Amino acid sequence: MRFIMSKKLITTSIFICFILQFSFSQIPGLTFSQENEHPHLYLKSKTVWITATPFFHVGRKFSPDQGATYIKLGMFGGNLKPYVQNDSIARHSLNSYKLIRYFGIAQMGVIAPLLAYKHFYDSGTTTSTGDATIDNNVILEEETGYLTVAIIVFCTGTLTYHVFSKGFLFDALARYNYILSNKTDFEDVSFNLNVKIDQISQTPQLSLVWTF
């Protein structure tokens, strides 16, 4: 009975934590926020934390006109997509950002809960050794292993969703603002064409200098 109650309690806690990961910013009185700005990317971020917990939500806004106005980025950068559609480099970075966030959600919302389910509901199927103490120890070891992996996967998914994906978003915004500045990939390329007379042969020589 004690194991059944603890299993239900921990299962419920994991699913509640996952839901709070995306919706707790609506809970008044239990959160505090921190705002960050990246001027060179024209990106603003607001991180809302549940008080005294490791769970947080990040809302981001980007500027399509280099600081004049800001609009919400969207969970997967959907609002930025129309602005980078015509540039393959920025579009590729944004797609990578979206896919990595999907993977983070899969870790938190699918893989970790499945491991937790394995931990809670798939026990007791081990072949009995005839000794109740040994059987209980084997079951406990298996359950502890699944639970540990579930926690690790959930934490890794949080990092994937919030941290690892962020670099690709920065790359997309850096490229986008680079284009907005009316710059091209060949902005630093220069050509210098010179014609001179060789002092020994007295023949004309043509020199072309290409700097990049």
Buried (B, 14 or more C-beta within 10 A) or exposed (E): EEBEEEBEEBBEEBEEBBEBBBEBBEEEEBBEEEEEEBEEBBBBBBBBBBEEEEBBBBBBBBBBEEEEEBEEBBBBBEBBBEBBEEBEBBBBBBBBBBEBBBBBBBBBBEBBBEBBBBBBEEBEEEEEEEEEEEBEEBBEEBBEEBBEBBBEBBBBBBEBBBEBBBEBBBBBBBBBBBBBEEEEEEEEEEEEEEEEEEEEEEEEEEEEEEEE
